[in-house]
Amino acid sequence: MVQNQTELCHFCQHHSCSDYCLRIPSNGSEMGASKKRKCRMGCGEETVGTVKEIVFNKDEIPLDRTLPQYVIVDFPDYCGPPWVENKPTWVPIPQIEISCSNFFSIICFIPLSLAYAKTGHTFQGQSAGPDHAIKCIIIQPGLCSMEKLCPGLLYMFICRGSTIGKQGNRVTSSIFFIGDELTKERIKNLTKTKSGEICHKIKHRTKWIKYLKKNILHVDISQHNKKDLIRWATKTTVSKNTIKKIIQDDTWRMCDNINY
């Protein structure tokens, strides 16, 4: 949204850019940033907020590759000095400049990262944490009935985080849950209904596991046969040098050597 110059002046008169110099990323479905003054302001690392307005100078448009003067983001946990009295959680995020180590070039950008949402099924096999590409995930586990239809889904969610932080400092956790659906009782009774009965899907899964165990093919190989198998595998192993020679030898590709 293009705004006039007066709102930009309001920003400049009330707060300096350094007060709102935020630093990058987060997850969710909105926008994320990290605040320098994180403790008493209520905005910790990887804080998630919602963009309310994008403010440009007068006669400036993004089609000219012009950055907005600032982006107004609603951070629900923000408790610092209000920028707008009737919107105390709205924070203006201005442009910042960072120079290279040799001070030859300067990059100017808005320190926000677009957050995004994924289903649990598409996040299987991935992890979140300090040593991973995704530093933190926020999970909405859904209704308990969803777990009954997809046994193991909540377990999969919980296993995505590589750390839950430290005692007294949960901000460093790589996994957070939102909503009222996740309770201790739900975790302790993942396979049962409210009446205490085993879920229909769990019954089918148990039946399938029993079938697999019943039909396990037991292969009995004597120690002599095992040694022969290992000896054969050792003799027929192709070395790395042999593979290179085969690849480099292109005589077999010549048409003259092919018999039709």
Summary of the structure (lengths in Angstrom):
residues: 260
radius of gyration: 29.4
end to end distance: 71.2
largest distance: 89.2
contacts: 595
relative contact order: 0.09
helix: 32%
strand: 18%
